[in-house]
Amino acid sequence: RERLVRVALAMADACERAGDPGQARDALERALAGAPESHEIMQRLERVCEATGDVGRLAKLLVSHAARLEEPAERARLLVRAANLLLESAHDAERALRASEQALAADADNLEAVLVWAGAQRRAGHPHEAVAAIDRATSRAKGKRTPLLARLHLEAARAHLDVDEVVEAFDSLKSGFNMDWRNADLALLLGLVAIDLDDEKLAERALVGRTP
């Protein structure tokens, strides 16, 4: 196994120097199958897939690698990464939903998994399911103020806006802004909704980046 790993990594180095990293992909995948515990091979495969823009293949590799891991938190981390790639880069909400469901099965309290699951539900046309999941997660974290929780409130706001629930979206945005006023996407959306609701003072505060 050690020789297999060394040969695959050497080939990957050579292909990278030659300006064609994708040529090493098959060899790296064979090496990973023979040495599934090798983080070096997995990391190099990730790099190759990123360099070649093969997001779908990278997500599939991450899901497969996660299945071999015993540690729930690490398994969830890889699955969340796969789900985010599928949602944001491949624009495949259904596959992202499946990957994030596996992440939640591994670690039900993983807020990153909740966030990507909710995002996949919203983009798949199920905004109410997204809001319900976020409400449960934020209720469990009541009293905490973190950038991740702010992103959850932003996702809830987007889901509310998808079904024209402007007031509910406004409340979610204000909650998120109070947690992380530096989040540019959140501040911009809050400013626009505040303008729509004639709250000029809050709109100015959000759009010029002032603290709550």
C-alpha positions in Angstrom: 0.0 0.0 0.0 2.8 2.4 0.8 4.4 1.8 -2.6 1.0 2.3 -4.3 0.5 5.6 -2.5 4.0 6.8 -3.3 3.7 5.9 -7.0 0.3 7.6 -7.3 1.5 10.8 -5.6 4.7 10.9 -7.8 2.5 10.6 -10.9 0.3 13.3 -9.7 3.3 15.6 -9.1 4.6 14.8 -12.6 1.3 15.6 -14.2 0.9 18.8 -12.3 4.3 20.0 -13.4 3.4 19.1 -16.9 0.3 21.3 -16.7 -2.2 18.4 -17.0 -3.2 17.4 -13.4 -6.3 15.5 -14.7 -4.1 12.8 -16.2 -3.3 11.5 -12.7 -7.0 11.2 -11.6 -7.6 7.6 -12.6 -4.3 6.5 -10.9 -5.2 8.4 -7.8 -8.6 6.8 -7.7 -7.1 3.3 -8.0 -4.7 4.2 -5.2 -7.5 5.4 -3.0 -9.4 2.2 -3.6 -6.4 0.2 -2.5 -5.5 2.5 0.4 -8.8 4.1 1.5 -7.2 5.4 4.8 -4.7 7.6 2.9 -5.5 11.3 3.6 -2.7 12.2 1.2 -4.3 10.5 -1.7 -7.7 11.9 -0.9 -6.4 15.4 -0.6 -4.5 15.1 -3.9 -7.7 13.8 -5.6 -9.6 16.8 -4.3 -7.0 19.1 -5.7 -7.1 17.4 -9.1 -10.9 17.6 -9.3 -10.9 21.2 -8.3 -8.2 22.0 -10.8 -10.2 20.3 -13.6 -13.5 21.7 -12.5 -15.0 18.2 -12.0 -17.3 19.2 -9.1 -19.6 16.2 -9.5 -16.8 13.7 -9.4 -15.3 15.4 -6.3 -18.6 15.4 -4.5 -19.0 11.7 -5.3 -15.5 11.0 -4.0 -16.2 12.9 -0.7 -19.4 10.9 -0.2 -17.6 7.6 -0.8 -14.7 8.6 1.4 -17.1 9.6 4.2 -18.8 6.2 4.1 -15.5 4.6 5.1 -15.0 6.8 8.2 -16.0 5.8 11.7 -15.9 9.2 13.3 -19.3 10.8 12.9 -18.1 14.4 13.1 -15.5 13.9 10.3 -18.0 11.9 8.2 -20.5 14.8 8.5 -17.8 17.3 7.6 -17.0 15.6 4.3 -20.7 15.1 3.5 -21.4 18.8 4.2 -18.6 19.8 1.8 -20.0 17.5 -0.8 -23.4 18.9 -0.4 -22.2 22.5 -0.7 -20.3 21.6 -3.9 -23.4 20.0 -5.4 -25.6 22.9 -4.4 -23.4 25.9 -5.1 -21.2 24.7 -8.0 -23.1 21.9 -9.6 -26.5 23.4 -8.9 -27.9 20.0 -8.2 -30.3 20.5 -5.3 -31.5 16.9 -5.2 -28.1 15.3 -4.8 -27.1 18.1 -2.3 -30.2 17.2 -0.3 -29.2 13.5 -0.2 -25.7 14.3 0.9 -26.8 16.7 3.6 -29.3 14.2 4.9 -26.5 11.7 5.3 -24.5 14.4 7.1 -27.4 15.0 9.5 -27.7 11.3 10.1 -24.1 11.2 11.1 -24.3 14.4 13.3 -27.8 15.7 13.9 -26.5 18.8 15.7 -24.3 19.9 12.8 -25.5 23.4 11.9 -23.6 23.5 8.7 -25.5 20.4 7.6 -28.8 22.0 8.6 -27.8 25.1 6.5 -27.0 23.2 3.4 -30.0 20.9 3.8 -32.3 23.9 4.1 -30.7 25.6 1.1 -31.2 22.4 -0.9 -34.9 22.2 0.2 -35.5 25.8 -0.8 -33.9 25.5 -4.2 -35.9 22.2 -4.7 -39.0 24.3 -4.2 -39.8 23.4 -0.6 -39.3 26.7 1.3 -41.5 25.8 4.2 -39.5 22.7 5.0 -36.4 24.9 5.0 -37.8 27.4 7.4 -39.1 24.6 9.8 -35.6 23.0 10.0 -33.9 26.4 10.6 -36.4 27.3 13.3 -35.7 24.1 15.1 -32.0 24.6 14.9 -32.0 28.2 16.0 -34.3 27.4 18.8 -31.9 24.9 20.2 -29.1 27.5 20.0 -31.2 30.2 21.6 -29.0 32.8 23.3 -26.0 32.2 21.1 -24.7 34.7 18.5 -22.5 33.3 15.9 -21.8 34.0 12.2 -23.2 30.5 11.3 -26.5 31.2 13.1 -26.6 34.5 11.2 -26.3 32.6 7.9 -29.1 30.3 9.0 -31.4 33.3 9.6 -30.4 34.6 6.1 -31.4 31.3 4.5 -34.7 31.4 6.4 -35.3 34.9 5.1 -34.7 33.8 1.5 -37.1 30.9 2.0 -39.8 33.4 3.4 -39.2 35.7 0.4 -39.7 32.8 -2.0 -43.4 32.6 -0.8 -43.8 36.4 -0.4 -43.6 36.4 3.4 -41.9 39.7 3.6 -42.6 40.5 7.3 -41.3 37.1 8.4 -38.2 37.5 6.2 -37.6 41.0 7.7 -37.7 39.4 11.2 -35.2 36.7 10.2 -32.9 39.3 8.6 -33.0 41.5 11.7 -32.1 38.5 13.9 -29.2 37.6 11.6 -28.0 41.1 11.4 -27.9 41.4 15.2 -25.6 38.3 15.2 -23.3 39.3 12.4 -23.6 42.7 10.9 -20.5 42.2 8.8 -22.2 39.5 6.6 -22.5 41.5 3.4 -25.2 39.4 1.8 -27.3 39.6 4.9 -26.9 43.3 5.3 -27.7 44.0 1.6 -30.9 41.9 1.7 -31.9 43.5 5.0 -31.4 46.9 3.6 -33.5 46.2 0.5 -36.3 44.7 2.5 -36.2 47.6 5.0 -36.5 50.0 2.1 -39.5 48.0 0.8 -41.1 48.3 4.3 -40.3 52.0 4.6 -37.9 51.5 7.5 -35.3 54.0 6.2 -33.3 54.2 9.4 -32.6 50.4 9.5 -32.0 50.4 5.7 -29.3 53.0 6.1 -27.7 51.2 9.0 -27.6 47.9 7.1 -26.4 49.3 3.8 -23.6 51.5 5.3 -22.4 48.6 7.5 -23.2 50.1 10.9 -23.5 47.9 14.0 -27.0 47.2 15.4 
